[in-house]
């Protein structure tokens, strides 16, 4: 039995706007920090788990050094990315955003 184990999981994640993706990562990353690699990947971690977002190949790799990979942070990232896209689109078009409920928004055109 090895004294350590590394588990890797790959998930599909399609993004169109890297700037919005960076804002979303800053919101969900435990310390708000990430690193942009020379190959375009964005890397952040939450202790023993490392997340590598590869926009070019539309995937996220989760590398866990202890225990099973923590997918809930990726789910939060996907929701936050969608939220940031919504707010960005509203800002570009001059629309107001109203919060209707948990993760529910309404765009109002004046």
C-alpha positions in Angstrom: 0.0 0.0 0.0 1.5 3.4 -1.0 2.0 6.0 1.7 0.3 8.6 -0.5 -2.2 8.5 -3.3 -3.0 11.1 -6.0 -6.4 11.0 -7.6 -7.2 12.9 -10.8 -10.6 13.7 -12.2 -11.4 15.5 -15.5 -14.6 17.4 -16.1 -16.0 19.1 -19.2 -16.2 22.9 -18.8 -16.8 25.1 -21.9 -15.9 28.8 -21.6 -15.9 31.6 -24.1 -14.5 34.5 -22.2 -11.3 34.2 -20.2 -11.7 37.5 -18.4 -15.1 36.4 -17.0 -13.6 33.0 -16.1 -10.8 34.7 -14.1 -13.5 36.8 -12.2 -15.4 33.6 -11.4 -12.2 31.8 -10.2 -11.4 34.8 -7.9 -14.9 34.5 -6.4 -14.8 30.8 -5.7 -11.1 30.2 -5.0 -10.6 30.0 -1.2 -8.0 32.7 -1.2 -9.0 34.5 -4.4 -5.7 33.7 -6.1 -4.9 31.8 -9.2 -2.0 31.4 -11.6 -2.2 31.8 -15.3 0.2 29.4 -17.0 2.1 30.1 -20.2 -0.1 27.5 -22.0 -3.3 29.4 -21.0 -4.3 27.1 -18.2 -5.6 28.7 -14.9 -4.5 27.0 -11.8 -5.8 27.4 -8.2 -6.0 25.2 -5.1 -7.7 24.8 -1.8 -5.2 23.1 0.3 -4.7 19.5 -0.7 -6.7 19.8 -4.0 -5.4 21.5 -7.1 -7.7 22.7 -9.9 -6.4 23.2 -13.5 -8.8 25.0 -15.8 -8.0 24.5 -19.5 -10.2 26.8 -21.6 -8.6 25.7 -24.9 -9.6 22.1 -24.3 -12.8 22.8 -22.4 -11.9 20.9 -19.3 -11.1 21.1 -15.6 -8.7 18.7 -14.0 -9.0 18.1 -10.3 -5.9 16.6 -8.6 -6.4 15.5 -5.1 -3.5 14.6 -2.9 -5.6 13.3 0.0 -9.1 11.8 -0.2 -11.5 11.9 -3.1 -11.5 14.9 -5.4 -13.7 17.7 -4.3 -16.1 18.4 -7.1 -18.3 20.9 -5.2 -15.8 23.7 -5.9 -16.1 23.0 -9.6 -19.9 23.2 -9.3 -19.6 26.6 -7.6 -17.2 27.7 -10.3 -19.7 26.8 -13.1 -22.5 28.6 -11.3 -20.3 31.7 -10.7 -19.2 31.7 -14.3 -22.8 31.7 -15.5 -23.6 34.5 -13.0 -20.7 36.6 -14.3 -21.7 36.1 -17.9 -25.2 37.3 -17.0 -23.9 40.4 -15.2 -21.4 41.1 -18.0 -24.2 40.9 -20.7 -26.5 43.1 -18.6 -23.7 45.7 -18.2 -22.9 45.7 -22.0 -26.6 46.3 -22.9 -27.4 48.8 -20.1 -29.8 46.4 -18.4 -30.6 46.3 -14.7 -30.2 43.0 -12.8 -32.7 42.1 -10.1 -32.3 39.2 -7.8 -35.4 37.1 -7.7 -34.4 34.3 -5.5 -31.5 31.9 -4.8 -29.5 31.8 -8.0 -32.4 33.5 -9.9 -32.1 36.8 -11.6 -34.2 39.0 -13.8 -32.8 41.3 -16.5 -34.8 44.5 -16.9 -34.4 46.7 -20.0 -35.1 50.4 -19.5 
